[in-house]
Amino acid sequence: MKLLLTSAGVRNPSIHSALVDLLGKPIADCNALLIPTALYGHPQGSPAGAWRFITGQSGCPMGELGWKSLGVLELTALPSIGEARWVPWVREADVLLVEGGDALYLCHWMRQSGLAALLHSLQNTVWVGLSAGSMVMTPRVGEAFVETKPPITGDDLALGVVDFSIFPHLDHPGFTENTMACAEQWASCIGGPAYAIDDQTAIKVVDGQVEVVSEGSWRYFGA
């Protein structure tokens, strides 16, 4: 699987170009699935927020980029319908667009639904994460981003598809807890490599090769 791990969606031409490069063809030729699940697990999540994400009105560009087709994949529904129905939907998609919210809630439902186990076989599929949709691919989210109390998993461990953690929304004007000083404190407790990225930054990962794509601010923290 190819990854484009963003803080707030496809916010600028550099991130847009990285997405097209990962897809290997124009966005207009690609089929996409939106995954809103993480939003429902966050204290500030709501049905209205999910509607804005699905309809391309959230302010974090994902579904509104001009895809050939769009569908909604709600992970909490998948165990009730069986893999024979939903796995072909995922395999036929060129890209999975994954909403933010609660990363550990998303991690839980990726495991429960079977999507997490399917990831290794989706070699040409692009995963575009937004905030928690990016953090779920990391080894740990850090205590500062544990929204579910107590967390469903009992810890702050995510899927570990990549070997680094992500601190999103760096220096976001409305988030007093997302300053660089807060990121430094968070990174000191992660115990591994990590990136702090702002909303104009994304991390591109292909075959283990990591590239930061940015028109904003970011910082790498070594292990």
LUMKOLDREN-614944 format. One line per field, with one value per residue (C-alpha): residue number from 1; x, y, z. Coordinates in Angstrom, 3 decimals. Example, Ala and Ser with C-alpha at 12.3 -4.5 7.8 and 13.67 -1.06 7.14 Angstrom:
2
pos <- 1:2
xx <- 12.300:13.670
yy <- -4.500:-1.060
zz <- 7.800:7.140
***
This chain:
223
pos <- 1:2:3:4:5:6:7:8:9:10:11:12:13:14:15:16:17:18:19:20:21:22:23:24:25:26:27:28:29:30:31:32:33:34:35:36:37:38:39:40:41:42:43:44:45:46:47:48:49:50:51:52:53:54:55:56:57:58:59:60:61:62:63:64:65:66:67:68:69:70:71:72:73:74:75:76:77:78:79:80:81:82:83:84:85:86:87:88:89:90:91:92:93:94:95:96:97:98:99:100:101:102:103:104:105:106:107:108:109:110:111:112:113:114:115:116:117:118:119:120:121:122:123:124:125:126:127:128:129:130:131:132:133:134:135:136:137:138:139:140:141:142:143:144:145:146:147:148:149:150:151:152:153:154:155:156:157:158:159:160:161:162:163:164:165:166:167:168:169:170:171:172:173:174:175:176:177:178:179:180:181:182:183:184:185:186:187:188:189:190:191:192:193:194:195:196:197:198:199:200:201:202:203:204:205:206:207:208:209:210:211:212:213:214:215:216:217:218:219:220:221:222:223
xx <- 0.000:1.106:0.562:-0.072:-0.323:-1.677:-2.603:-5.628:-6.158:-4.885:-4.424:-1.932:-0.469:2.536:0.371:-1.966:0.994:2.219:-1.227:-1.362:2.134:1.035:-2.094:-0.135:-3.014:-5.309:-7.684:-10.565:-9.746:-9.720:-12.359:-12.317:-13.852:-14.381:-13.933:-15.575:-15.333:-12.760:-14.990:-17.675:-15.215:-14.035:-15.692:-16.218:-17.440:-21.034:-23.359:-23.077:-19.284:-19.509:-21.906:-19.507:-16.642:-18.691:-20.053:-16.714:-17.623:-15.294:-12.607:-10.065:-10.006:-10.465:-13.649:-14.040:-10.945:-12.768:-12.737:-14.279:-16.483:-16.983:-18.395:-18.604:-17.067:-18.232:-16.013:-18.434:-20.894:-18.470:-18.580:-22.344:-22.216:-19.229:-15.996:-17.446:-19.367:-17.017:-13.537:-14.255:-15.347:-11.985:-9.968:-11.731:-10.908:-7.817:-7.726:-9.058:-9.727:-9.683:-11.225:-9.731:-11.187:-10.116:-7.130:-7.524:-11.230:-10.348:-7.590:-10.043:-12.553:-9.890:-8.969:-12.543:-13.715:-10.809:-9.522:-6.249:-5.501:-6.232:-3.813:-0.712:-2.387:-3.417:-0.101:-1.336:-4.000:-3.327:-4.232:-4.791:-5.085:-6.333:-5.046:-6.224:-6.540:-2.770:-1.913:-3.599:-0.780:1.899:3.243:1.948:-0.219:1.063:-0.973:-1.828:-3.922:-5.758:-9.374:-11.188:-10.895:-10.023:-8.837:-10.471:-7.067:-5.909:-2.885:-1.856:-0.699:-1.843:-1.250:2.496:2.372:5.076:7.862:7.314:4.632:2.815:1.889:-0.649:-1.979:1.286:0.756:-2.897:-4.312:-7.256:-5.352:-3.367:-2.104:-0.519:2.456:6.021:6.708:3.822:5.179:8.595:7.026:4.961:7.990:10.040:7.537:7.058:10.228:10.787:11.142:8.372:7.244:5.342:3.508:1.251:-1.835:0.218:2.390:2.067:4.293:4.548:5.565:6.246:7.998:9.346:10.811:9.660:9.355:8.028:5.885:5.346:4.435:4.373:6.217:7.334:9.991:11.562:12.328:14.869:14.372
yy <- 0.000:3.536:6.147:9.878:10.841:14.356:16.599:18.192:16.739:17.776:21.429:22.688:21.993:20.083:17.571:17.357:16.569:13.892:12.290:12.173:10.669:7.914:7.184:6.949:8.463:11.501:11.842:11.951:8.348:7.024:5.397:6.449:5.245:7.616:6.171:8.417:5.951:7.771:10.815:8.929:7.974:11.530:13.638:16.424:14.129:14.345:13.206:16.725:16.413:13.083:14.637:17.511:15.072:12.909:15.858:17.648:20.540:19.893:22.366:19.519:18.568:14.840:13.815:17.045:16.581:15.374:11.571:9.343:7.813:8.121:5.704:5.533:2.614:2.594:0.131:-0.508:-1.993:-4.416:-7.261:-7.527:-8.020:-10.328:-10.107:-11.597:-8.354:-5.609:-6.891:-6.542:-2.938:-2.180:-4.022:-2.133:1.255:3.161:5.180:5.120:8.581:8.308:10.939:12.200:11.849:9.250:7.257:4.421:4.053:3.832:1.325:-0.854:-0.937:-1.536:-4.672:-5.714:-5.222:-7.097:-4.100:-4.022:-7.618:-6.800:-3.869:-5.917:-7.248:-3.814:-3.133:-0.534:1.106:4.606:5.425:9.131:9.822:12.998:13.534:10.401:8.719:9.167:8.479:5.068:3.824:4.628:2.516:4.851:7.949:9.169:9.771:13.327:11.932:9.201:10.351:7.210:6.891:4.168:3.448:0.483:-1.118:-0.474:1.541:4.063:1.503:1.863:-0.392:0.144:0.089:2.776:3.044:6.663:8.556:11.740:14.891:16.651:20.209:21.768:25.406:25.340:28.702:27.168:24.405:25.687:22.161:21.843:24.158:23.093:22.946:20.487:18.485:18.287:17.008:14.468:13.263:12.769:10.121:8.322:6.225:6.186:8.420:10.966:13.922:17.037:18.374:21.343:21.445:22.291:19.183:15.500:12.433:10.220:6.579:4.075:0.755:2.063:5.209:8.332:11.792:14.920:17.042:20.514:24.105:24.780:23.750:20.407:18.860:15.425:13.944:11.101:7.970
zz <- 0.000:-0.794:1.913:1.915:5.576:5.937:8.827:7.160:3.714:0.292:1.176:-1.412:-4.869:-3.478:-1.621:-4.620:-6.887:-4.477:-4.530:-8.324:-8.366:-5.974:-8.001:-11.234:-13.202:-13.083:-10.140:-12.628:-13.597:-10.024:-7.824:-4.173:-0.928:2.004:5.514:8.160:11.076:13.242:13.548:15.466:18.189:18.902:21.634:19.092:16.324:15.130:12.337:10.905:10.827:9.018:6.490:5.841:5.250:2.893:0.933:0.663:2.949:5.883:4.796:4.584:0.878:0.303:-1.462:-3.425:-5.600:-8.712:-8.390:-11.067:-8.380:-4.635:-2.087:1.683:3.590:7.218:9.077:11.941:9.419:7.790:10.363:9.867:6.091:5.628:3.698:0.534:0.026:1.172:0.245:-3.513:-2.896:-1.310:-3.948:-6.734:-5.198:-6.282:-3.073:0.486:1.936:5.715:7.991:11.242:14.716:17.266:15.987:18.502:17.776:14.092:14.860:16.799:13.945:11.328:13.245:14.036:10.462:8.901:6.946:8.892:7.898:4.256:3.996:3.149:0.000:-1.320:-3.027:-5.518:-3.362:-2.019:1.583:2.183:5.890:7.524:11.087:12.952:9.565:9.293:12.927:12.822:10.571:13.176:16.050:18.803:18.919:22.290:25.433:24.345:21.492:23.394:23.107:24.241:28.031:28.755:25.209:23.526:23.035:26.615:25.449:22.793:20.223:16.610:13.578:13.116:9.313:9.372:11.951:12.977:14.899:13.855:15.758:13.461:13.288:14.438:15.490:14.438:15.551:17.409:19.217:22.216:22.888:19.434:19.814:19.034:22.768:23.127:20.193:21.845:25.064:23.114:21.144:24.318:25.423:22.106:22.267:18.515:15.469:14.978:12.901:13.889:10.830:10.203:8.008:4.902:5.259:4.390:4.605:1.532:2.040:-0.743:-0.124:3.177:1.620:3.463:1.893:3.557:1.228:2.630:1.934:5.663:8.833:10.161:12.358:12.623:16.024:16.049:18.116
***
